[in-house]
Amino acid sequence: MAAMTSISLTIADKRYPSVGGAPAREIFHDFRLDVAAHEFVVLLGASGLGKTTLLNIVAGLDTAFRGDVNFGSPSPRIAYAFQSPRLLPWRTVLENVVLPLPSGPAAREGGLAMLHEVGLADLADAYPERLSLGQQRRVALARAFVIGPDVLLMDEPFVSLDEASATRLRLLLRSLLLKRAATVLFVTHDGNEAAALASRIVLLEGAPARVALDVVDDLTPQDRASTARVEAFRRRVGLSVAD
Ligand SMILES: Nc1ncnc2c1ncn2[C@@H]1O[C@H](COP(=O)(O)OP(=O)(O)OP(=O)(O)O)[C@@H](O)[C@H]1O
């Protein structure tokens, strides 16, 4: 039975000190975000607002802030898919996927099963340099899911792909989540991507960042497959974010 993991994030204060001539910046002030178990929250907002900072705080990678992250369940498994796939070039595809697992035959089996699910079983023994960006992003997805995450953090995981490849990867992500539910925080600049994926969209604005819009995305799978319906939804709820 998978744990039901929610996320309660409070950031009383997060700032970066001044670097070079640039002034110190307060990124978050009295900020709060509550994510229910198995919600798929897309965080949307302009560049430089603090979205990556927020993911790093939830991941526990950034502890230089005043505030608190609470998961509502003990020791949740957290997977983080970064903006670039970050595969180790000297390891094979399979070796990259099983990195987060204790080594052994069970890891190999789990890794191969995951590669099969993302459609890359044939490339298990290849090295990352041979892979297209779309394939590398699939490997990153496999590595995120191989631990059976309770919390999945994703920072623009499908950026720089052509639209057809990005659409395929979004469908793949949704089907992976149908098999093993996770609580998801997904960052993007792209309003259509947000509408196509989310169960809830949170738009951030300003400095320090505040929640400018927080809407439920109840599109059906059929709606999500239609660019026109996704765009209509985005306009209806007032999401008009430029990239
Ligand atoms: N270590 C750091 N030191 C100083 N400033 C930083 C540091 N990391 C990030 N910043 C600044 O803090 C702000 C928020 O950065 P962050 O990467 O969280 O934004 P973002 O919303 O994820 O942006 P993008 O969408 O471009 O990735 C930016 O202005 C960035 O330049």
The ligand as an ORCA input file, in Angstrom:
! r2SCAN-3c Opt
* xyz 0 1
  N      22.480     30.618     -5.930
  C      21.934     31.781     -6.303
  N      22.487     32.960     -5.922
  C      21.925     34.139     -6.276
  N      20.818     34.251     -7.009
  C      20.225     33.120     -7.414
  C      20.745     31.824     -7.088
  N      19.950     30.893     -7.629
  C      18.977     31.554     -8.259
  N      19.127     32.888     -8.128
  C      18.231     33.932     -8.657
  O      16.989     33.775     -8.003
  C      15.909     33.960     -8.902
  C      15.032     32.721     -8.911
  O      15.722     31.637     -9.522
  P      15.003     30.287     -9.951
  O      15.983     29.500    -10.725
  O      14.393     29.679     -8.756
  O      13.853     30.856    -10.897
  P      12.903     30.088    -11.923
  O      11.558     30.651    -11.731
  O      13.073     28.630    -11.751
  O      13.496     30.550    -13.295
  P      13.613     29.735    -14.688
  O      12.211     29.499    -15.100
  O      14.356     30.692    -15.567
  O      14.365     28.468    -14.401
  C      16.542     34.261    -10.250
  O      16.540     35.633    -10.434
  C      17.938     33.732    -10.121
  O      18.824     34.479    -10.912
*
